[in-house]
Every structure is written in structure tokens, then in C-alpha cells.
Amino acid sequence: MSQPKHPHLTRLALFGLATVLLYWALFHYEAGIVGATQHGHWSFVIPIALAFVFSFFHGNFTGGFWDVLGIRANKH
């Protein structure tokens, strides 16, 4: 099986799509999410978990974006 020519583009596209879908879901289901976090007890975990999920996908998308552009951090 051959390797894709641009594996960074595939990664960028997948994480970009996931990020867009997450933002869409956040705005589309905003009322339900806010309602679920108002019950007290352990419901405070919901926005924290959402922040971690967004951070993971958006961070990987951003990392893939810079990889496609060929920009790397200075290792000094």
C-alpha cells in the first residue's frame, strides 16, 4: 500500500473538519449544553471536558497547518 504524497495535508484536513464540526455543534446545541451545566453536583465537568476536546482538535489542526507551511519552532 502506498503512502500518501502529503500526509500533513490529510492530517490538516481531518483535524480541520473535526474542529469545524465541534464549533458548529457547540453553537447549534448551546442551549442544551448550558442547561446541562446548571444542574450542580458534577455538571461543572462538562465545560472543562469540552475545553479539553476543543484544545486537542484545534491544537492538532494548528500544528498541522504550520507543518504544511513548513514552519518549525526554533529548537534552541
C-alpha positions as CSV (number, residue, x, y, z in Angstrom):
1,M,0.0,0.0,0.0
2,S,1.5,3.3,-1.0
3,Q,1.9,6.2,1.4
4,P,0.0,9.5,0.6
5,K,2.1,12.1,-1.0
6,H,1.2,14.7,1.6
7,P,0.4,13.1,4.9
8,H,0.4,16.5,6.6
9,L,-2.5,17.7,4.3
10,T,-4.6,14.7,5.2
11,R,-4.0,15.3,8.9
12,L,-4.7,19.0,8.5
13,A,-8.0,18.3,6.6
14,L,-9.2,15.8,9.2
15,F,-8.5,17.9,12.2
16,G,-9.8,21.0,10.4
17,L,-13.1,19.2,9.7
18,A,-13.3,18.0,13.2
19,T,-12.7,21.5,14.5
20,V,-15.4,23.0,12.3
21,L,-17.9,20.3,13.3
22,L,-17.1,20.9,17.0
23,Y,-17.7,24.6,16.7
24,W,-20.9,24.0,14.7
25,A,-22.2,21.6,17.4
26,L,-21.2,24.0,20.2
27,F,-23.3,26.8,18.7
28,H,-26.1,24.6,17.5
29,Y,-26.6,22.8,20.8
30,E,-25.6,25.8,23.0
31,A,-28.9,25.9,25.0
32,G,-28.7,22.2,25.8
33,I,-25.1,22.4,26.9
34,V,-25.8,25.4,29.1
35,G,-28.8,23.7,30.5
36,A,-26.8,20.6,31.3
37,T,-24.2,22.6,33.2
38,Q,-26.7,24.3,35.5
39,H,-27.7,21.2,37.5
40,G,-25.0,21.4,40.1
41,H,-23.1,18.5,41.5
42,W,-20.6,17.3,38.9
43,S,-22.0,19.2,35.9
44,F,-19.1,21.6,36.2
45,V,-17.0,18.9,34.5
46,I,-18.9,19.4,31.2
47,P,-17.4,22.7,30.1
48,I,-14.0,21.6,31.3
49,A,-14.2,18.4,29.2
50,L,-15.4,20.4,26.2
51,A,-12.5,22.8,26.6
52,F,-10.0,19.8,26.5
53,V,-11.7,18.3,23.5
54,F,-11.6,21.7,21.6
55,S,-8.0,22.2,22.7
56,F,-6.9,18.8,21.4
57,F,-8.6,19.1,18.0
58,H,-7.9,22.8,17.4
59,G,-4.3,22.3,18.6
60,N,-3.7,19.4,16.2
61,F,-5.2,21.4,13.4
62,T,-3.0,24.4,14.1
63,G,0.1,22.1,14.3
64,G,-0.8,20.6,11.0
65,F,-1.3,24.0,9.5
66,W,2.2,25.1,10.4
67,D,3.6,21.7,9.2
68,V,2.0,22.2,5.8
69,L,3.5,25.7,5.6
70,G,6.9,24.2,6.6
71,I,7.3,26.4,9.6
72,R,9.0,24.8,12.6
73,A,9.8,26.1,16.1
74,N,13.4,27.1,16.9
75,K,15.0,24.3,18.9
76,H,17.5,26.5,20.8
